[in-house]
Amino acid sequence: MRGARLRFGGRRNTFVYEMNPGVLVELHRLRPDVVVSGGYSVLAEQLAIAYCKATGTPYLLHSESHHLKPRPRAVRAMKQVALRPVIGGAAAGLAVGSLSASYLESYGLDRGRIRIVPNTIDVAAFASAADQARTREAAIREELRLPSSFVLYVGRLVAGKGVLELLEALDRLGPEAPHVVAAGDGPLAGQVAGSRTVLHLGFQPTQRLIELYALAERAVVPSRAETWGVSVNEALACGCPVVATDAVGAAYDLIEDGVNGYVVPEGDVAALAAALIASRPDAGANRRIDHWSYEFGAEQFAEGIALALDGQAR
């Protein structure tokens, strides 16, 4: 749709407010039985929800939001007033995980009308490719000059991803520090490459990442804030245990602490360091990732649509 964009914030944290008033024309033309909105933060979404309320059309909200990030009491109170009619008035909710489901529920949407449509990957394809990679382990290790044992970091090399905390944890461990392979680029690439225990590979394509996951001792996701964190899905699908902070949304649905990985408090360098050298969890002991698939998401989406069309929408 044609429209305009308003940008707020700086280079690293920009919010784009898209203005597409033509959505009302399209909705009037299409007269849909149900509307799925990706949220409520931009004009097209806001107008679509207003259209649904005015016409009695059921709508579903797809949400990644959660309550991990603390907010001032006044902000929380204002959000309750502003969002409760929007979220509570939805016919159903599509949440990416349990934290997002709790978020929708906290603003008045009945838990029984929320379905999980996960952020995920092709789990079976990743698992199959990882098995193939393990049959070529010697060749891959030689090609990339990988350490005999290593922890894998995949992601942008920026402060928000917990890269500085990871480097500090390695420094604290001293001679005990594991080797780390870092696949990614960003402003902190120089500091990462300068660490004596880090092999910096830079950005890597998906097939190469699968090979690295397959051979890694564990993966680490030390983020300060992570709405979801698909690298958790990728690692577990490849049979690689994960160390993640409790600021990573995926940790709450996919990691069982001490079983297929470890969950440590965000910003707790000592706990992160301990988890990096703790006994290796068995990623195969909890394969909940197998259920976190495209097929499951499609089934849940269909259930959400059925809920919206069952005549019980408020």
Buried (B, 14 or more C-beta within 10 A) or exposed (E): EEEEEEEEEEEEEEEEEBBBEEBBEBBEEEEBEBBBBBBBEBBBBBBBBBBBEEEEBBBBBBBBBBEBEEEEEEEEEEBEEEBBEBBBBBBBBBBBBBBBBBBBBBBBBBEEBBBBBBBBBEBEEBBBBBEEBEEEEEEBBEEBEBBEEBBBBBBBBBBBBBBBBBBBBBBBBEEEBBBBBBBBBBEBBEBBBEBEBBBBBEEBEEEBBBBBBBBBBBBBBBBBBBBBBBBBBBBBBBBBBBBBBBBBBBBBBBBBBEBBBBBBEBBBBEBBBBBBBEEEBEBEEBBEBEEBBBEBBEBBBEBBBEBBBEEEBE
